[in-house]
């Protein structure tokens, strides 16, 4: 039987979890815990472990590359990278240098996923104007794509100082760092990704995966028209795995409501309802929640629907118990991943 080649990863935003008594752990414990998560993900055979940059009290992971370097020192196989780097409020040269350093420490296992930032806390933190939101990303992703060539760079833009024949180090040993652009549903973002020859990561946090199939089709079509090599398409989607469907939903639901209610209050939309939760964890929703078999079948269906070859499960929510999160990782690697690969077999 020929197996469909699929990459299965884990993404986290560094959500502050709770101890066995329901008390939130400290930021320091959260960061140390992520190292253990990455080591466990490697141990159970997953392909990728990613940490997304955030700057909030509930998600204090402002320096993912530092944590990933600690994971690299204790692993030998799993690929490591950003679940998103907010390139708009960072400097492309420094991002390249940090991840090429991670690539050296991990012996060629580093990746980077670039994004404009659906959460915008970093913009005022680093003195960037949200009025320049789109132009900042356009300029910086253009420069970053040049840096990946690992040649002296001559570049100019409006919002960042120019470079003139500048050598940027360190160089990688095994070739360009795999680079993705995270896209939340904008055709312009898909076109930008294809233009720069990067892979496409579709960030689906609500609704059915089928809604994103036109973006995947557009990406493949534009690459053909630009005569560029076909790059991978991945899915970043949230979920939670437990021993049964009932356990998974019972563990996740109160934290789903708490976190999304706060987000709704901040962003001015309707708080979530029980009915919305049930819709999102059903076959029609974005959340992959349930027993290993339930989640495996939904992941395979999502991949086939979009025509993607990579799935990153965004795990964890603020307040979830540490034990249930560790069990989620264990079940994903030991039971879900093998089932998905069998389901994707031709």
Secondary structure, 3 states (H helix, E strand, C coil): CCCCCCEEEEEECCECCECCCCCECCHHHHHHHHHHHHHHHHHCCCCEEEEECCCCCCECCCCHHHHHHHHHHCCCCCEEEEEEEEHHHCCHHHHHHHHHHHHHHCCCCEEEEEECCCCCHHHHHCCCCHHHHHHHHHHHHHHHHHHCCCCCEEECCCCCCCEEEECCCCCCCCCCCEEEEEECCCHHHHHHHHHCCCEEEEEECCCCHHHHHHHHHHHHHHHHHCCCCCCCEEEEEEEEECCCHHHHHHHHHHHHHHHHHHHHHHHCCCCCCHHHHHHHHCCCCCCEEECHHHHHHHHHHHHHHHCCCEEEEECCCCCCEHHHHHHHHHHHHHHHHHHHHHHCCC
